[in-house]
Amino acid sequence: MKRLFDHVGHSDKDKLLDALGVDVRHLEAPAPPERKVGDGLFQNFWGERYVYSQTPWGPMREDGKGALAGANSLAELEAFPWPSPDCLDRSQLKARCARYENYALLYGFADIWQRPALVRGWEDMLMDMTERPEWVHFLSRKFTDFYLEDYTRAAEITKGRIDLYLVISDLGTQRGPLISTAMFREFVSPYLKEMTGLIHSLGGRALYHSCGTIRSFIGDLIEYGVDVLDPIQPTCPEMQPENLKREFGNRLSFHGGIDMQNLLPKGAPAEVEAEVRRYCEVLGKGGGYILGPAHLFQPDVPPENILAVYRGAV
């Protein structure tokens, strides 16, 4: 954002989003501040731990092993100071809804499996799934219960105004699934179904985020109530827009897709515009596509290419 603001000559986020024609605004409920835990390491309210790596445009978070990495008993997990939904500051949600009356509103950051793995540490979490499955369910239960309550409160405060609720858990690597379908159905799907069920009862739609090659999970995601899939990382042929639209386009909307790994950081603006037109024509045929990158824009993307994304959609 700093690099983009420097390029456009101001730092007004709403002015920038309006100029780009962005239709969605992300409502936020600030969380408790992070705290230092030594040697440049920070910890957030969940127990995720990370350092900040310096870039020419500002610091970027890099995750490490979380606060429960190395825990040796379920009792240690139970004794951790888990946050309450009371810790989020929702006091500005109603006012922000009024401010963004003419926009689609997206709320939340409900991670039901990946962030629990960051708190536990990826290696420990993957071992737990085989050797101590009750530990995995304990962690995902903690996160899911928190966000079920968070989303319920947000909907009540905003009187059902929120259109999209975010649910997160990365399931894919560059080459294929991160976990097996059986493990997905045991450790992720029960909590996903709870989240999407609540979201629909609140009058919203479920936007599910997973990076990577996740073609093998998409049918299940639809069955479990996902309405919009993000960010459509084009890592292999089966994640290309033509294949996704043909197989799932009548049951699922898509968000993202514009290549963040090669095209956006290295391509020319004209190449970016051409790819944007392709995605809009393919995934947007008959509706069902929200334009965006295949991940959050990263600092190595030239501002000219970010502007080209939105120019290409005109």
FENVEN-V372436 format. One record per residue. N is the residue number from 1. RES is the residue in one small letter. OMEGA is omega in whole degrees, -180 to 180 (NA if undefined). Layout:
n:N res:RES omega:OMEGA
n:N res:RES omega:OMEGA
//
This chain:
n:1 res:m omega:179
n:2 res:k omega:-180
n:3 res:r omega:-180
n:4 res:l omega:177
n:5 res:f omega:178
n:6 res:d omega:-178
n:7 res:h omega:-177
n:8 res:v omega:173
n:9 res:g omega:174
n:10 res:h omega:-179
n:11 res:s omega:179
n:12 res:d omega:-174
n:13 res:k omega:-180
n:14 res:d omega:178
n:15 res:k omega:180
n:16 res:l omega:-179
n:17 res:l omega:177
n:18 res:d omega:180
n:19 res:a omega:180
n:20 res:l omega:-180
n:21 res:g omega:-179
n:22 res:v omega:-173
n:23 res:d omega:-173
n:24 res:v omega:171
n:25 res:r omega:-177
n:26 res:h omega:176
n:27 res:l omega:-178
n:28 res:e omega:171
n:29 res:a omega:-174
n:30 res:p omega:179
n:31 res:a omega:175
n:32 res:p omega:-178
n:33 res:p omega:174
n:34 res:e omega:179
n:35 res:r omega:178
n:36 res:k omega:177
n:37 res:v omega:173
n:38 res:g omega:174
n:39 res:d omega:179
n:40 res:g omega:-178
n:41 res:l omega:178
n:42 res:f omega:177
n:43 res:q omega:177
n:44 res:n omega:-172
n:45 res:f omega:177
n:46 res:w omega:-175
n:47 res:g omega:170
n:48 res:e omega:-180
n:49 res:r omega:-172
n:50 res:y omega:173
n:51 res:v omega:175
n:52 res:y omega:176
n:53 res:s omega:-178
n:54 res:q omega:172
n:55 res:t omega:178
n:56 res:p omega:-176
n:57 res:w omega:180
n:58 res:g omega:-176
n:59 res:p omega:176
n:60 res:m omega:-179
n:61 res:r omega:173
n:62 res:e omega:-174
n:63 res:d omega:173
n:64 res:g omega:178
n:65 res:k omega:-176
n:66 res:g omega:-173
n:67 res:a omega:-178
n:68 res:l omega:174
n:69 res:a omega:-180
n:70 res:g omega:177
n:71 res:a omega:-172
n:72 res:n omega:-179
n:73 res:s omega:175
n:74 res:l omega:179
n:75 res:a omega:177
n:76 res:e omega:177
n:77 res:l omega:-179
n:78 res:e omega:-176
n:79 res:a omega:-179
n:80 res:f omega:-180
n:81 res:p omega:-177
n:82 res:w omega:-179
n:83 res:p omega:174
n:84 res:s omega:174
n:85 res:p omega:177
n:86 res:d omega:-172
n:87 res:c omega:-180
n:88 res:l omega:-179
n:89 res:d omega:-179
n:90 res:r omega:-171
n:91 res:s omega:-177
n:92 res:q omega:-175
n:93 res:l omega:-178
n:94 res:k omega:180
n:95 res:a omega:-180
n:96 res:r omega:174
n:97 res:c omega:179
n:98 res:a omega:-179
n:99 res:r omega:-176
n:100 res:y omega:-175
n:101 res:e omega:-173
n:102 res:n omega:-179
n:103 res:y omega:167
n:104 res:a omega:-176
n:105 res:l omega:178
n:106 res:l omega:-178
n:107 res:y omega:162
n:108 res:g omega:179
n:109 res:f omega:-172
n:110 res:a omega:176
n:111 res:d omega:-172
n:112 res:i omega:179
n:113 res:w omega:-175
n:114 res:q omega:179
n:115 res:r omega:170
n:116 res:p omega:178
n:117 res:a omega:177
n:118 res:l omega:178
n:119 res:v omega:-179
n:120 res:r omega:-171
n:121 res:g omega:-173
n:122 res:w omega:-177
n:123 res:e omega:180
n:124 res:d omega:-178
n:125 res:m omega:-179
n:126 res:l omega:175
n:127 res:m omega:179
n:128 res:d omega:-178
n:129 res:m omega:178
n:130 res:t omega:-170
n:131 res:e omega:-175
n:132 res:r omega:-174
n:133 res:p omega:-180
n:134 res:e omega:177
n:135 res:w omega:180
n:136 res:v omega:179
n:137 res:h omega:177
n:138 res:f omega:-178
n:139 res:l omega:-180
n:140 res:s omega:176
n:141 res:r omega:179
n:142 res:k omega:-178
n:143 res:f omega:-177
n:144 res:t omega:179
n:145 res:d omega:178
n:146 res:f omega:-174
n:147 res:y omega:171
n:148 res:l omega:179
n:149 res:e omega:179
n:150 res:d omega:-178
n:151 res:y omega:177
n:152 res:t omega:180
n:153 res:r omega:-180
n:154 res:a omega:179
n:155 res:a omega:179
n:156 res:e omega:-179
n:157 res:i omega:-176
n:158 res:t omega:178
n:159 res:k omega:175
n:160 res:g omega:-176
n:161 res:r omega:-175
n:162 res:i omega:-177
n:163 res:d omega:-174
n:164 res:l omega:174
n:165 res:y omega:-175
n:166 res:l omega:171
n:167 res:v omega:-171
n:168 res:i omega:160
n:169 res:s omega:179
n:170 res:d omega:-177
n:171 res:l omega:-172
n:172 res:g omega:170
n:173 res:t omega:177
n:174 res:q omega:-171
n:175 res:r omega:-177
n:176 res:g omega:-178
n:177 res:p omega:177
n:178 res:l omega:178
n:179 res:i omega:180
n:180 res:s omega:176
n:181 res:t omega:179
n:182 res:a omega:179
n:183 res:m omega:175
n:184 res:f omega:-177
n:185 res:r omega:178
n:186 res:e omega:-168
n:187 res:f omega:-178
n:188 res:v omega:-171
n:189 res:s omega:-180
n:190 res:p omega:-178
n:191 res:y omega:175
n:192 res:l omega:179
n:193 res:k omega:177
n:194 res:e omega:-178
n:195 res:m omega:-178
n:196 res:t omega:177
n:197 res:g omega:177
n:198 res:l omega:-178
n:199 res:i omega:179
n:200 res:h omega:178
n:201 res:s omega:178
n:202 res:l omega:-180
n:203 res:g omega:-178
n:204 res:g omega:174
n:205 res:r omega:-178
n:206 res:a omega:174
n:207 res:l omega:-177
n:208 res:y omega:-180
n:209 res:h omega:167
n:210 res:s omega:172
n:211 res:c omega:169
n:212 res:g omega:-179
n:213 res:t omega:-172
n:214 res:i omega:-179
n:215 res:r omega:-175
n:216 res:s omega:-179
n:217 res:f omega:-168
n:218 res:i omega:178
n:219 res:g omega:177
n:220 res:d omega:180
n:221 res:l omega:177
n:222 res:i omega:-180
n:223 res:e omega:-177
n:224 res:y omega:169
n:225 res:g omega:179
n:226 res:v omega:-180
n:227 res:d omega:-177
n:228 res:v omega:179
n:229 res:l omega:-178
n:230 res:d omega:5
n:231 res:p omega:178
n:232 res:i omega:-179
n:233 res:q omega:-172
n:234 res:p omega:-173
n:235 res:t omega:-177
n:236 res:c omega:-177
n:237 res:p omega:-176
n:238 res:e omega:176
n:239 res:m omega:177
n:240 res:q omega:-172
n:241 res:p omega:-179
n:242 res:e omega:180
n:243 res:n omega:-179
n:244 res:l omega:-179
n:245 res:k omega:-178
n:246 res:r omega:-175
n:247 res:e omega:-170
n:248 res:f omega:-170
n:249 res:g omega:178
n:250 res:n omega:-179
n:251 res:r omega:-171
n:252 res:l omega:171
n:253 res:s omega:-175
n:254 res:f omega:178
n:255 res:h omega:175
n:256 res:g omega:172
n:257 res:g omega:-176
n:258 res:i omega:-168
n:259 res:d omega:-179
n:260 res:m omega:-172
n:261 res:q omega:-177
n:262 res:n omega:-174
n:263 res:l omega:-173
n:264 res:l omega:179
n:265 res:p omega:-170
n:266 res:k omega:-175
n:267 res:g omega:174
n:268 res:a omega:179
n:269 res:p omega:-180
n:270 res:a omega:177
n:271 res:e omega:178
n:272 res:v omega:-180
n:273 res:e omega:180
n:274 res:a omega:179
n:275 res:e omega:177
n:276 res:v omega:179
n:277 res:r omega:178
n:278 res:r omega:-178
n:279 res:y omega:180
n:280 res:c omega:-180
n:281 res:e omega:-176
n:282 res:v omega:-177
n:283 res:l omega:-178
n:284 res:g omega:-179
n:285 res:k omega:-177
n:286 res:g omega:-177
n:287 res:g omega:175
n:288 res:g omega:178
n:289 res:y omega:172
n:290 res:i omega:-176
n:291 res:l omega:175
n:292 res:g omega:176
n:293 res:p omega:-180
n:294 res:a omega:170
n:295 res:h omega:172
n:296 res:l omega:174
n:297 res:f omega:-178
n:298 res:q omega:-176
n:299 res:p omega:-179
n:300 res:d omega:177
n:301 res:v omega:179
n:302 res:p omega:179
n:303 res:p omega:180
n:304 res:e omega:-180
n:305 res:n omega:175
n:306 res:i omega:178
n:307 res:l omega:-180
n:308 res:a omega:178
n:309 res:v omega:-174
n:310 res:y omega:175
n:311 res:r omega:-178
n:312 res:g omega:-178
n:313 res:a omega:-177
n:314 res:v omega:NA
//
